[in-house]
Amino acid sequence: MSRRCELTGIGPMVGHHVSHSNIKTKRRFLPSLKTVKVQSESLGQTFSLRISNAALRTLDFKGGLDAFIVKARDEQLSTAALRIKRQVRAKLAEQAAA
């Protein structure tokens, strides 16, 4: 299982651990990931996604999974999130046509 956020695509970053004597050694900054069940209002389903804590705060700010995922770029989303995005877009188009 990769350490990558399914919604924002945030992954590990590389930097230096700097000691008191200013010796620099390579280290990895891992994203703070959490497995969360997120509900889609238009589909009426809950989905289990592994997302970062920052993405969870963004979901709350944007107004839920549907509002976030429709505007998200496809390159950032995982395959599971892309599948959800297609379902949400189809459902919203169906509701707009009716």
VEXDREN-2710 file (C-alpha; in Angstrom, 1 decimal):
% VEXDREN-2710
k/r/px/py/pz
1/MET/0.0/0.0/0.0
2/SER/1.5/3.2/-1.1
3/ARG/1.9/6.2/1.2
4/ARG/-0.1/8.6/-1.1
5/CYS/-3.3/10.5/-0.4
6/GLU/-6.1/9.2/-2.7
7/LEU/-7.6/12.7/-3.2
8/THR/-4.7/15.1/-3.3
9/GLY/-1.9/12.9/-4.4
10/ILE/0.4/14.0/-1.7
11/GLY/3.3/11.6/-1.1
12/PRO/6.5/11.3/0.8
13/MET/9.0/14.2/0.5
14/VAL/12.8/14.1/1.0
15/GLY/14.8/16.4/3.1
16/HIS/17.7/16.6/5.6
17/HIS/17.9/15.7/9.2
18/VAL/20.2/18.3/10.7
19/SER/22.1/17.4/13.8
20/HIS/23.4/19.9/16.4
21/SER/26.8/19.8/14.7
22/ASN/25.1/20.7/11.4
23/ILE/25.7/17.2/9.8
24/LYS/23.0/16.6/7.2
25/THR/21.6/13.1/6.6
26/LYS/18.8/12.2/4.2
27/ARG/15.4/11.6/5.7
28/ARG/11.8/11.2/4.5
29/PHE/8.8/13.3/5.5
30/LEU/5.8/11.0/5.3
31/PRO/2.3/12.4/4.9
32/SER/-0.1/12.0/7.8
33/LEU/-2.6/9.5/6.3
34/LYS/-5.8/8.3/7.8
35/THR/-8.4/5.8/6.6
36/VAL/-11.7/7.6/6.6
37/LYS/-15.2/6.7/5.5
38/VAL/-16.5/9.6/3.5
39/GLN/-20.2/9.9/2.4
40/SER/-21.3/11.1/-1.0
41/GLU/-24.6/13.0/-0.8
42/SER/-25.5/12.5/-4.5
43/LEU/-24.8/8.8/-4.6
44/GLY/-26.0/8.0/-1.0
45/GLN/-23.0/5.8/-0.4
46/THR/-20.0/5.8/1.9
47/PHE/-16.5/5.2/0.6
48/SER/-13.5/4.2/2.5
49/LEU/-10.5/6.3/1.4
50/ARG/-6.9/6.7/2.7
51/ILE/-6.5/10.5/2.7
52/SER/-4.2/13.0/4.5
53/ASN/-5.4/15.1/7.4
54/ALA/-5.1/18.2/5.3
55/ALA/-7.4/16.7/2.6
56/LEU/-9.9/15.9/5.3
57/ARG/-9.9/19.5/6.4
58/THR/-10.3/20.6/2.8
59/LEU/-13.3/18.3/2.4
60/ASP/-15.0/20.0/5.3
61/PHE/-14.1/23.4/3.8
62/LYS/-15.3/22.7/0.3
63/GLY/-18.6/21.2/1.5
64/GLY/-18.2/17.4/1.2
65/LEU/-16.8/14.8/-1.1
66/ASP/-19.0/15.6/-4.1
67/ALA/-18.0/19.3/-4.3
68/PHE/-14.3/18.4/-3.9
69/ILE/-14.1/15.5/-6.2
70/VAL/-15.9/17.1/-9.2
71/LYS/-13.4/20.0/-9.3
72/ALA/-10.3/17.9/-8.6
73/ARG/-7.8/17.2/-11.4
74/ASP/-7.7/13.6/-12.6
75/GLU/-3.9/13.4/-12.3
76/GLN/-4.1/13.8/-8.5
77/LEU/-6.8/11.2/-7.9
78/SER/-6.3/7.5/-7.4
79/THR/-8.1/4.9/-9.5
80/ALA/-10.8/4.4/-6.8
81/ALA/-11.3/8.2/-6.5
82/LEU/-11.6/8.5/-10.3
83/ARG/-14.3/5.8/-10.3
84/ILE/-16.2/7.7/-7.6
85/LYS/-15.8/10.9/-9.7
86/ARG/-17.3/9.3/-12.8
87/GLN/-20.2/8.1/-10.7
88/VAL/-20.8/11.5/-9.1
89/ARG/-20.6/13.3/-12.5
90/ALA/-23.1/10.8/-14.1
91/LYS/-25.5/11.2/-11.2
92/LEU/-25.3/15.0/-11.2
93/ALA/-25.9/15.1/-15.0
94/GLU/-28.9/12.8/-14.6
95/GLN/-30.3/15.1/-11.9
96/ALA/-29.7/18.2/-14.0
97/ALA/-31.5/16.5/-17.0
98/ALA/-34.5/15.6/-14.9
END
